[in-house]
């Protein structure tokens, strides 16, 4: 558009919004400034520049900085040029711009009548009639950028009067939004400040909860050595004869080969996720019957004295039921570890839950030397501490989720009380993302 046309639109906007003379003059100056910068073309690829200038103008307006009028004028310049159709023949461009300048600014009803009068294809007329309704509608600040870029013609048909009026309508709605008064009372500001303080407190609690979870994860991840106490007698997985009950064959003690094979199966299913590893491992009681030779006493009739009975002792085989506990993949016993007691089974389960596949501890030779308390009461004490730490960790995780939900609710409450378009802090954050520091 011509410089005179940019000024014409700026004056009409200033008049419609009742701007003071000084403010109107600054708006005019800004609306013609880009033509002296030679950053052509102005009619396309200026979306980012338009967004930056609109947000900066709003931020300055909220700070009572009168430079907001000239900054907005720059954005309006690019929007106006965006609505200027470029004729296919270059030397007709100036003539087209002159005709735009001579065209009148019309209200909504008159513009619709003008569209009906113009010689345009039906499809183009229908599009422009719909655009009149969309461009003349009111939007709030959050929708403003979508309003500017989405409400644009898709047809190559136009007329100078259309270029002028659609540019004016779009720029007027942009200016109206930029110069909206801040809808925020002192009471509302105090309420918002209180919510921000609450959010800060929740954020601190969230950070502390997160630290406690990390500390507990580190502690449980160091199982079992971190739970050992001084004076405990420590044995090894393979062999572990002190745990073998009477009559239990050697195959029923904790076997490092079994542990190694089961760990490989666990790793394939759960990788390095301790919670998932624990879920895929199951402990189930098992029994087997063992033949044991036992001396028994019985009474027999004396061979010499009729009616006389004597007690004799003899050996015989009896069935002894032995209980043990099998640790395996849930629903799959292809790989398992048989343990002589429930405590040892849970101990091995915890070991497999935290064993690092990348460390030497997962190798067979290292597993043969893997430590285990020799006394059952020490294992029970160790598992009790470990269980309490895990329970505390689950409570902290549940608390963390509650804090996150509370933070989300407070954030939503702040958003309901204060619009983004009135929040200078949020607008400045958006500007910094766009690389604008004024």
Phi and psi in degrees as a GROMACS rama.xvg file:
@    title "Ramachandran Plot"
@    xaxis  label "Phi"
@    yaxis  label "Psi"
@TYPE xy
-71.4445  157.556  UNK-2
-59.2053  -39.25  UNK-3
-63.8751  -34.019  UNK-4
-69.9922  -41.8894  UNK-5
-58.2412  -43.7254  UNK-6
-66.4968  -38.818  UNK-7
-58.5878  -47.3092  UNK-8
-65.217  -39.7137  UNK-9
-61.5058  -41.7226  UNK-10
-65.7971  -40.7556  UNK-11
-64.8388  -38.8966  UNK-12
-66.7666  -44.0506  UNK-13
-59.8444  -39.9269  UNK-14
-66.3397  -44.2367  UNK-15
-65.441  -32.1251  UNK-16
-100.148  4.79826  UNK-17
58.037  44.8246  UNK-18
-75.4864  151.517  UNK-19
-73.0143  165.116  UNK-20
-59.9394  -42.2057  UNK-21
-63.2374  -42.2579  UNK-22
-66.5596  -40.6003  UNK-23
-63.4232  -40.3951  UNK-24
-63.855  -42.4119  UNK-25
-63.8176  -39.4414  UNK-26
-62.1918  -40.9251  UNK-27
-64.5385  -43.8917  UNK-28
-60.429  -45.9581  UNK-29
-64.4003  -34.7442  UNK-30
-72.3161  -13.7076  UNK-31
-112.04  -5.51001  UNK-32
-60.8909  -45.0292  UNK-33
-56.9709  -26.8983  UNK-34
-67.1494  -16.8062  UNK-35
-94.4392  -1.45852  UNK-36
-96.2192  -14.7795  UNK-37
59.0163  32.296  UNK-38
-94.259  51.4896  UNK-39
-78.0587  157.754  UNK-40
-80.8514  153.221  UNK-41
-97.6028  -13.0768  UNK-42
-89.1267  -3.02867  UNK-43
-153.125  162.885  UNK-44
58.9264  33.0462  UNK-45
-117.79  16.7245  UNK-46
-58.6388  -44.6875  UNK-47
-63.9058  -41.983  UNK-48
-65.5778  -39.0629  UNK-49
-63.3522  -45.937  UNK-50
-60.6363  -45.839  UNK-51
-59.4589  -47.0945  UNK-52
-67.4723  -37.1513  UNK-53
-64.9136  -47.7989  UNK-54
-64.651  -40.3401  UNK-55
-65.4326  -39.308  UNK-56
-62.8583  -42.0932  UNK-57
-65.2564  -42.5381  UNK-58
-61.3303  -44.4649  UNK-59
-66.3799  -36.8947  UNK-60
-63.5469  -41.2979  UNK-61
-66.3252  -21.9101  UNK-62
-96.013  8.38505  UNK-63
59.1681  35.4856  UNK-64
-98.2592  114.984  UNK-65
-69.9842  -5.49968  UNK-66
-67.8125  -11.7379  UNK-67
-58.0506  -30.6821  UNK-68
-70.2647  -43.1761  UNK-69
-71.2308  -36.4713  UNK-70
-63.397  -42.6093  UNK-71
-64.3767  -38.0598  UNK-72
-56.5366  -36.6809  UNK-73
-63.1277  -45.841  UNK-74
-61.2721  -42.0795  UNK-75
-65.6117  -33.1646  UNK-76
-58.5435  -48.367  UNK-77
-67.2487  -36.7843  UNK-78
-64.5456  -41.9665  UNK-79
-64.5245  -42.551  UNK-80
-68.0719  -28.7545  UNK-81
-63.3621  -31.435  UNK-82
-87.8949  0.111806  UNK-83
-90.0285  115.135  UNK-84
-69.4723  135.28  UNK-85
-93.7577  112.925  UNK-86
-62.088  151.997  UNK-87
-68.1885  -28.5363  UNK-88
-98.8578  120.419  UNK-89
-57.1629  -41.7152  UNK-90
-72.5094  -7.70242  UNK-91
-89.5731  -6.68652  UNK-92
-63.2174  -45.3552  UNK-93
-63.6979  -39.3052  UNK-94
-63.5623  -40.6375  UNK-95
-63.0106  -43.1224  UNK-96
-64.1432  -36.4597  UNK-97
-63.9471  -40.9623  UNK-98
-68.518  -33.0729  UNK-99
-62.0056  -45.2895  UNK-100
-62.4256  -34.2275  UNK-101
-82.2645  -10.2749  UNK-102
-75.0099  151.409  UNK-103
-87.4274  153.607  UNK-104
-88.6329  122.023  UNK-105
-110.704  155.279  UNK-106
-80.1679  179.268  UNK-107
-61.2025  -47.8157  UNK-108
-66.8804  -41.2585  UNK-109
-67.9821  -35.212  UNK-110
-66.1279  -38.0907  UNK-111
-64.6544  -40.4569  UNK-112
-63.6717  -38.8196  UNK-113
-64.9799  -38.2556  UNK-114
-63.8564  -41.7545  UNK-115
-63.6901  -32.2783  UNK-116
-77.5697  -31.4468  UNK-117
-65.3644  151.786  UNK-118
-85.4169  98.0157  UNK-119
-139.127  151.641  UNK-120
-59.647  152.637  UNK-121
-56.3368  -42.4228  UNK-122
-62.0005  -41.4094  UNK-123
-67.0504  -39.6327  UNK-124
-62.303  -45.6956  UNK-125
-60.1005  -39.7763  UNK-126
-64.3707  -44.6861  UNK-127
-67.0753  -37.5197  UNK-128
-63.1229  -39.3716  UNK-129
-67.6856  -37.5515  UNK-130
-63.9652  -33.7799  UNK-131
-60.0036  -45.3238  UNK-132
-65.2844  -42.3968  UNK-133
-69.7558  -42.9816  UNK-134
-73.4827  -23.0518  UNK-135
-91.2548  -1.6354  UNK-136
-80.2409  154.064  UNK-137
-89.3085  141.198  UNK-138
-129.983  163.106  UNK-139
-97.2573  173.378  UNK-140
-57.1642  -38.4019  UNK-141
-64.6807  -26.9698  UNK-142
-96.7967  0.41657  UNK-143
-62.5613  -45.8613  UNK-144
-65.541  -38.2994  UNK-145
-63.3998  -38.9955  UNK-146
-58.6678  -43.9646  UNK-147
-66.4647  -45.3511  UNK-148
-91.3165  -25.2952  UNK-149
-85.6565  -31.2934  UNK-150
-86.4494  73.4738  UNK-151
-137.614  148.48  UNK-152
-69.0063  149.884  UNK-153
-107.728  -1.11886  UNK-154
-102.097  156.04  UNK-155
-90.0738  -4.76846  UNK-156
-83.8553  138.567  UNK-157
-162.079  -175.504  UNK-158
-153.356  152.49  UNK-159
-52.9385  -40.4424  UNK-160
-65.1113  -31.3047  UNK-161
-72.1223  -44.4229  UNK-162
-57.0894  -45.2938  UNK-163
-64.9013  -48.2454  UNK-164
-73.4227  -37.4934  UNK-165
-70.4647  -35.3864  UNK-166
-63.0033  -42.6541  UNK-167
-64.4092  -46.8065  UNK-168
-61.3852  -44.483  UNK-169
-63.5208  -45.5304  UNK-170
-67.2564  -35.5369  UNK-171
-64.0384  -42.6511  UNK-172
-67.7653  -37.2627  UNK-173
-62.7487  -47.9551  UNK-174
-64.1477  -40.0477  UNK-175
-59.1868  -40.951  UNK-176
-70.406  -42.4191  UNK-177
-61.9983  -35.3361  UNK-178
-99.0878  20.058  UNK-179
-66.851  137.37  UNK-180
-67.1928  149.311  UNK-181
-69.3228  118.975  UNK-182
-89.5605  72.8003  UNK-183
-152.843  111.312  UNK-184
-79.775  168.097  UNK-185
-63.1235  -37.9612  UNK-186
-63.1314  -41.7098  UNK-187
-66.2878  -37.8835  UNK-188
-62.5126  -41.371  UNK-189
-62.8412  -39.5068  UNK-190
-63.881  -42.1591  UNK-191
-66.2414  -40.7647  UNK-192
-61.464  -39.5479  UNK-193
-64.7264  -39.1746  UNK-194
-66.1609  -38.8956  UNK-195
-63.6169  -39.4428  UNK-196
-63.4102  -41.374  UNK-197
-62.5776  -41.6662  UNK-198
-64.2424  -39.6721  UNK-199
-62.6557  -42.09  UNK-200
-63.2217  -42.102  UNK-201
-64.2677  -37.2676  UNK-202
-64.4819  -40.5011  UNK-203
-66.1916  -42.5443  UNK-204
-63.5116  -37.6585  UNK-205
-63.4183  -43.0848  UNK-206
-65.5643  -41.9339  UNK-207
-64.9597  -41.0816  UNK-208
-63.2921  -40.9451  UNK-209
-62.3059  -40.5234  UNK-210
-65.1616  -40.5067  UNK-211
-63.6351  -39.5843  UNK-212
-63.5935  -43.4051  UNK-213
-62.5416  -40.1163  UNK-214
-64.1431  -43.1522  UNK-215
-68.7021  -36.986  UNK-216
-62.8578  -40.4483  UNK-217
-66.2009  -39.7945  UNK-218
-67.7955  -51.5054  UNK-219
-66.3297  -28.7521  UNK-220
-68.0743  -19.0878  UNK-221
-89.9121  13.0035  UNK-222
-61.6181  138.816  UNK-223
-99.245  -13.1921  UNK-224
-60.3996  -34.0982  UNK-225
-67.2438  -17.7494  UNK-226
-98.2367  -4.5476  UNK-227
-66.7083  147.295  UNK-228
-115.598  157.627  UNK-229
-64.4067  142.322  UNK-230
90.0472  -6.20748  UNK-231
-75.3559  141.299  UNK-232
-85.5  124.758  UNK-233
-113.957  129.261  UNK-234
-107.586  -159.515  UNK-235
-130.917  159.84  UNK-236
-61.1938  -44.0662  UNK-237
-133.9  112.486  UNK-238
-87.5922  172.292  UNK-239
-137.516  66.9051  UNK-240
-66.3098  -24.1768  UNK-241
-67.9445  -16.5543  UNK-242
-96.7232  -0.632112  UNK-243
-82.3436  113.713  UNK-244
-66.9985  163.204  UNK-245
-59.9389  130.701  UNK-246
88.4878  -6.0026  UNK-247
-84.7712  124.705  UNK-248
-66.2681  162.023  UNK-249
-60.0869  -24.9956  UNK-250
-69.7305  -10.2222  UNK-251
-96.5327  5.07111  UNK-252
-86.8963  167.854  UNK-253
-65.7352  119.838  UNK-254
-108.067  122.497  UNK-255
-62.1981  -32.0662  UNK-256
-64.3214  -43.5324  UNK-257
-61.6586  -43.5308  UNK-258
-60.6073  -44.0929  UNK-259
-63.3803  -44.8837  UNK-260
-65.2198  -41.6639  UNK-261
-65.9106  -38.211  UNK-262
-61.9557  -39.6218  UNK-263
-60.5905  -40.0328  UNK-264
-67.0643  -39.3056  UNK-265
-64.6548  -43.7316  UNK-266
-61.2186  -40.3488  UNK-267
-62.643  -29.064  UNK-268
-94.5385  -34.507  UNK-269
-125.323  -2.22797  UNK-270
49.9497  -130.473  UNK-271
-105.765  27.4305  UNK-272
-92.5251  106.338  UNK-273
-58.4871  -40.5611  UNK-274
-64.7201  -41.1311  UNK-275
-70.4987  -37.4029  UNK-276
-59.4276  -44.318  UNK-277
-63.5106  -35.8133  UNK-278
-68.9766  -31.967  UNK-279
-85.0914  -5.77651  UNK-280
-101.951  133.946  UNK-281
-127.622  140.313  UNK-282
-109.866  125.464  UNK-283
-131.551  139.78  UNK-284
-71.7661  143.987  UNK-285
-133.154  162.854  UNK-286
-137.846  151.459  UNK-287
-144.281  157.229  UNK-288
-105.49  130.491  UNK-289
-117.722  138.45  UNK-290
-83.3224  124.034  UNK-291
-126.69  132.838  UNK-292
-80.7153  129.755  UNK-293
-135.549  139.614  UNK-294
-83.6647  128.618  UNK-295
-127.047  150.451  UNK-296
-103.278  140.627  UNK-297
-146.789  158.638  UNK-298
-96.882  135.637  UNK-299
-130.439  154.028  UNK-300
-72.2892  139.468  UNK-301
-73.479  135.58  UNK-302
-71.7483  -21.2105  UNK-303
-100.198  -40.8832  UNK-304
-103.824  113.058  UNK-305
-65.4254  136.854  UNK-306
81.8118  -4.51771  UNK-307
-95.0358  132.367  UNK-308
-113.853  143.222  UNK-309
-127.185  153.005  UNK-310
-91.4769  130.941  UNK-311
-127.785  157.861  UNK-312
-116.563  134.841  UNK-313
-145.779  161.036  UNK-314
-96.1838  142.881  UNK-315
-149.63  157.188  UNK-316
-87.5152  132.116  UNK-317
-126.691  153.999  UNK-318
-86.116  127.666  UNK-319
-117.712  122.347  UNK-320
-86.3323  123.386  UNK-321
-115.179  130.376  UNK-322
-98.3187  138.033  UNK-323
-140.186  178.653  UNK-324
-130.03  128.558  UNK-325
-104.666  124.625  UNK-326
-100.928  122.521  UNK-327
-150.915  174.719  UNK-328
-68.7005  136.961  UNK-329
-56.2213  122.194  UNK-330
76.8843  6.75498  UNK-331
-149.609  114.625  UNK-332
-104.914  26.5979  UNK-333
-62.6755  -37.4169  UNK-334
-123.075  135.077  UNK-335
-156.829  166.292  UNK-336
-130.43  124.023  UNK-337
-94.1214  129.149  UNK-338
-122.588  142.908  UNK-339
-75.219  -11.7864  UNK-340
-146.369  159.75  UNK-341
-65.3641  -37.0342  UNK-342
-61.8402  -44.0028  UNK-343
-66.2608  -37.4569  UNK-344
-60.7902  -44.4069  UNK-345
-69.3368  -31.3515  UNK-346
-63.9705  -48.7837  UNK-347
-63.3458  -38.0206  UNK-348
-60.2351  -44.5215  UNK-349
-64.9831  -38.0599  UNK-350
-60.0042  -47.4727  UNK-351
-67.7111  -28.1674  UNK-352
-64.8414  -35.8227  UNK-353
-111.55  -1.69216  UNK-354
-65.6162  132.546  UNK-355
-90.3433  118.305  UNK-356
-65.3381  -21.8154  UNK-357
-87.0021  -7.29034  UNK-358
-96.3327  165.904  UNK-359
-70.7329  -15.3149  UNK-360
-62.8687  -22.7041  UNK-361
-86.0451  -5.44682  UNK-362
-75.834  155.778  UNK-363
-60.9059  -44.8321  UNK-364
-62.4218  -38.6107  UNK-365
-69.1885  -37.3329  UNK-366
-64.9939  -32.1166  UNK-367
-61.8181  -28.9667  UNK-368
-100.218  8.70681  UNK-369
-66.2277  134.796  UNK-370
-76.149  146.776  UNK-371
-151.794  130.959  UNK-372
-58.4165  142.61  UNK-373
-82.4587  -23.1025  UNK-374
-98.4891  135.657  UNK-375
-60.7826  -37.3761  UNK-376
-66.6821  -30.2989  UNK-377
-69.6352  -39.0338  UNK-378
-62.8067  -43.9275  UNK-379
-62.2626  -41.369  UNK-380
-64.2908  -43.4666  UNK-381
-62.3415  -47.2179  UNK-382
-65.2437  -32.9384  UNK-383
-64.6706  -45.3886  UNK-384
-63.8318  -43.8237  UNK-385
-61.459  -43.2636  UNK-386
-64.0543  -39.3681  UNK-387
-65.1196  -40.0217  UNK-388
-64.2278  -40.3414  UNK-389
-67.2232  -40.1527  UNK-390
-63.783  -40.8556  UNK-391
-64.7271  -38.9365  UNK-392
-63.7163  -39.9315  UNK-393
-66.0127  -38.3762  UNK-394
-63.977  -41.2849  UNK-395
-66.2021  -37.4505  UNK-396
-65.9256  -41.026  UNK-397
-63.8052  -39.2993  UNK-398
-65.1134  -38.2962  UNK-399
-61.6491  -42.8359  UNK-400
-64.2706  -40.0626  UNK-401
-62.7203  -42.189  UNK-402
-63.5498  -39.6317  UNK-403
-62.5368  -42.0492  UNK-404
-64.9389  -40.3474  UNK-405
-63.1597  -42.1056  UNK-406
-62.2816  -41.5428  UNK-407
-62.6203  -41.9346  UNK-408
-65.5087  -41.4205  UNK-409
-65.8894  -40.5235  UNK-410
-61.0868  -42.2727  UNK-411
-64.2118  -39.0158  UNK-412
-64.2603  -40.0366  UNK-413
-63.0779  -42.535  UNK-414
-62.6455  -35.5384  UNK-415
-70.587  -32.2331  UNK-416
-83.2216  -30.2502  UNK-417
-133.446  123.62  UNK-418
-74.0645  147.531  UNK-419
-54.8002  -39.8934  UNK-420
-67.109  -18.9953  UNK-421
-100.921  -2.16625  UNK-422
-100.991  101.935  UNK-423
-60.4279  -37.7245  UNK-424
-61.2533  -44.2481  UNK-425
-68.9336  -38.6544  UNK-426
-64.6452  -43.0535  UNK-427
-64.3532  -34.6968  UNK-428
-63.1448  -40.5091  UNK-429
-64.9418  -39.7754  UNK-430
-64.1143  -39.8737  UNK-431
-64.5394  -36.8445  UNK-432
-62.3883  -31.8988  UNK-433
-86.6491  0.263339  UNK-434
85.0018  22.4603  UNK-435
-107.059  122.417  UNK-436
-129.381  102.234  UNK-437
